[in-house]
């Protein structure tokens, strides 16, 4: 009798399962009616729906962190600025727990800058080089200043490869570049960005002084006057200056025009605590 009862119970369970007699799933929690997050309506939404609704708010409220930076030729340091990012998961959880009609404040996470003023102040020289600006034509000097400003404060993580062209981009009028003398197949010609090669050559020598690995470098079609023979590095659309930070610490670049000289420095940043 007991065996028969057990068999009947098992058969009943199987039939119930076959007929779909399973416990009904619990309804997914939803935010109370008329709940908003900083004006964004999430009332009646599930967690997943609330997360989707908050994407626009997250983009609008995102403030990137800004690194500390060298400001001018005197080496003045401008302090860093922390950023912020909407914590969507925490914000959605707060919204789902809020009473009807509540306007919930977003939950934000602070974004720490990669480089602080204290780190810049503690940076140690790795390699530097200075070249004279012998051609003081306004277009050339402006191109050198603009290119140096584009390099200034570049951070190169340990093991990363730096690209001069990738950092400076194409010289265009819209970006402020002017016509100036360049070498084309050994001839003097006027082109936008003339003078950029003095910056790349100065950087190349700073890289050599720091003992870093150069992965791409091209010589001019004729000697230049601002660096010794064989120490130049021309750049163009299809010619780049690249090197790898082979040290164990990040490097920061400082490139400035002071008087009639251009200086490019590579400095080692301290280990982050």
C-alpha positions in Angstrom: 0.0 0.0 0.0 2.8 2.4 0.9 4.6 1.7 -2.3 1.4 2.3 -4.3 0.8 5.6 -2.6 4.4 6.7 -3.4 4.0 5.7 -7.0 0.7 7.6 -7.3 2.3 10.7 -5.7 5.2 10.6 -8.2 2.9 10.2 -11.1 0.8 13.1 -9.9 3.8 15.3 -9.6 4.9 14.4 -13.1 1.4 15.1 -14.5 1.3 18.4 -12.7 4.6 19.4 -14.2 3.6 18.2 -17.7 0.4 20.3 -17.4 2.4 23.4 -16.5 1.2 23.6 -12.9 4.3 25.5 -11.7 4.4 28.3 -9.2 3.7 31.6 -10.9 6.8 33.9 -11.1 6.8 36.9 -8.9 6.1 40.2 -10.7 9.2 42.3 -11.2 9.4 45.3 -8.8 8.5 48.6 -10.4 9.0 52.2 -9.4 6.0 53.9 -7.7 3.8 56.2 -9.8 5.1 59.6 -10.9 8.7 59.0 -9.6 11.4 61.0 -11.4 15.1 61.2 -11.2 16.3 64.8 -11.7 13.3 65.3 -13.9 13.5 62.0 -15.8 10.3 60.0 -15.5 10.8 56.5 -14.2 7.4 56.0 -12.5 6.0 52.5 -13.1 9.2 51.2 -14.7 11.1 48.0 -13.9 14.8 48.2 -13.0 15.9 47.4 -16.6 13.5 50.0 -18.0 14.7 52.6 -15.5 18.3 51.9 -16.5 17.4 52.5 -20.1 15.6 55.7 -19.2 18.6 57.0 -17.3 21.1 56.7 -20.1 20.4 60.2 -21.4 20.7 61.7 -17.9 24.0 59.9 -17.4 25.4 61.3 -20.6 24.2 64.9 -19.8 25.6 64.9 -16.3 28.9 63.2 -17.1 31.9 65.5 -16.2 35.3 64.1 -17.3 38.2 64.4 -14.9 40.8 66.9 -15.9 44.5 66.2 -15.3 46.8 68.7 -13.7 48.9 70.4 -16.3 51.9 72.6 -17.0 50.5 76.0 -18.0 53.4 78.0 -19.4 57.1 78.3 -20.0 57.7 79.1 -16.4 56.5 75.6 -15.4 53.5 76.8 -13.5 51.2 73.9 -12.6 47.4 74.1 -12.9 45.6 71.9 -10.4 43.6 68.9 -11.5 39.8 68.8 -11.5 37.8 65.6 -10.4 35.0 64.5 -12.6 31.7 62.7 -11.9 29.7 59.8 -13.4 26.1 58.8 -12.7 26.0 55.5 -10.9 23.1 54.1 -12.8 22.6 50.9 -10.8 22.5 52.8 -7.4 20.3 55.5 -8.9 17.8 53.0 -10.2 17.7 51.2 -6.9 17.0 54.5 -5.1 14.3 55.3 -7.6 12.6 51.9 -7.1 12.5 52.4 -3.4 11.2 56.0 -3.5 7.6 56.8 -2.6 5.1 57.9 -5.3 5.7 61.3 -6.7 9.2 61.6 -5.4 11.9 63.4 -7.5 15.1 61.4 -6.7 18.6 62.9 -6.8 21.1 60.8 -8.9 23.8 58.9 -7.2 27.2 60.0 -8.5 30.7 58.5 -8.4 33.7 60.8 -8.3 36.2 60.3 -11.1 39.8 60.8 -10.0 42.3 62.4 -12.5 45.2 60.4 -13.7 47.7 63.2 -13.0 47.6 65.4 -10.0 49.4 68.7 -9.2 51.4 66.9 -6.5 52.5 64.2 -9.1 53.6 66.9 -11.6 55.5 68.7 -8.8 57.3 65.4 -7.9 58.0 64.4 -11.5 61.7 63.8 -12.2 63.6 64.5 -15.5 64.1 61.6 -17.8 65.3 63.4 -20.9 65.2 66.8 -22.5 66.5 68.7 -25.5 66.4 72.4 -26.7 66.7 73.7 -30.2 67.1 77.3 -31.4 64.4 78.9 -33.5 66.6 80.3 -36.3 63.9 81.1 -38.8 61.6 83.6 -37.0 59.1 84.1 -39.8 55.7 84.5 -38.1 54.1 81.5 -39.8 56.8 79.1 -38.8 57.0 80.4 -35.2 53.2 80.1 -34.8 53.3 76.5 -36.2 56.1 75.6 -33.7 54.1 77.1 -30.8 50.9 75.4 -31.8 52.6 72.0 -32.2 54.4 72.3 -28.9 51.1 73.2 -27.2 49.6 70.0 -28.7 52.5 67.9 -27.3 52.5 69.7 -23.9 51.1 67.5 -21.0 50.9 64.3 -23.1 51.0 61.3 -20.7 52.6 58.1 -21.9 51.9 55.0 -19.8 54.6 52.5 -19.2 54.8 50.2 -22.2 52.7 52.4 -24.5 53.8 53.7 -27.9 53.6 57.4 -28.6 52.8 58.7 -32.1 53.7 62.3 -33.0 51.2 62.4 -35.8 48.5 60.8 -33.7 49.0 63.5 -31.1 49.3 66.5 -33.3 47.0 65.6 -36.2 47.0 67.1 -39.7 47.9 70.8 -40.0 44.9 72.7 -41.3 44.0 76.4 -41.5 40.9 75.6 -39.4 43.2 74.4 -36.6 45.4 77.6 -36.8 48.3 76.3 -38.9 50.0 78.7 -41.3 52.0 78.3 -44.5 55.8 78.2 -43.9 58.9 76.8 -45.5 59.3 73.0 -45.7 61.7 70.6 -47.5 60.1 68.7 -50.4 62.6 66.4 -52.2 65.4 68.7 -51.1 63.6 71.9 -52.3 62.2 74.7 -50.2 58.4 75.0 -50.6 55.6 76.7 -48.6 53.2 74.4 -47.0 50.8 74.5 -44.0 52.5 73.4 -40.9 56.1 74.3 -41.8 58.1 74.2 -38.6 56.4 71.1 -37.2 59.5 69.0 -38.0 61.6 71.1 -35.7 59.2 70.1 -32.9 59.4 66.4 -33.9 63.2 66.6 -34.2 63.5 68.2 -30.7 61.2 65.5 -29.3 63.3 62.8 -31.0 66.5 64.0 -29.3 64.7 64.2 -25.9 63.6 60.6 -26.5 67.2 59.6 -27.2 68.4 61.4 -24.1 65.8 59.4 -22.1 67.0 56.1 -23.6 63.6 55.1 -24.9 63.0 52.8 -27.9 62.3 54.5 -31.2 60.0 52.5 -33.4 59.7 54.9 -36.4 61.8 57.8 -37.5 62.6 59.5 -40.9 65.4 61.8 -41.8 64.9 65.0 -43.9 65.8 65.0 -47.5 68.6 67.5 -46.6 70.4 68.5 -43.4 68.6 71.0 -41.1 70.2 73.7 -39.1 68.6 73.3 -35.7 70.0 69.8 -34.8 73.3 68.0 -35.6 73.5 65.8 -38.7 71.6 62.5 -38.2 69.6 63.8 -35.2 66.5 65.1 -37.1 63.1 63.5 -37.5 60.8 64.7 -40.2 57.1 64.0 -40.1 54.4 64.1 -42.8 51.1 62.4 -43.5 52.9 59.2 -44.3 55.9 59.7 -42.0 55.7 59.5 -38.3 57.9 59.7 -35.2 57.0 56.9 -32.8 58.6 55.6 -29.6 57.8 53.3 -26.7 57.9 54.2 -23.0 60.2 51.4 -22.0 60.4 52.6 -18.4 58.3 51.2 -15.6 56.6 54.5 -14.8 54.3 56.9 -16.8 56.0 59.8 -18.5 54.6 63.3 -19.0 55.8 65.6 -21.8 56.5 69.3 -21.4 57.0 71.2 -24.6 57.4 75.0 -24.5 58.6 77.9 -26.6 60.5 80.5 -24.6 62.2 83.4 -26.4 63.9 82.0 -29.5 64.2 78.4 -28.2 62.0 75.3 -28.2 62.4 72.8 -25.3 60.9 69.4 -25.0 61.2 67.5 -21.7 60.1 64.0 -20.7 59.5 63.6 -17.0 58.9 60.5 -14.9 55.7 60.6 -12.8 55.8 59.1 -9.3 54.1 55.9 -8.5 50.4 56.4 -7.7 49.5 55.6 -4.1 
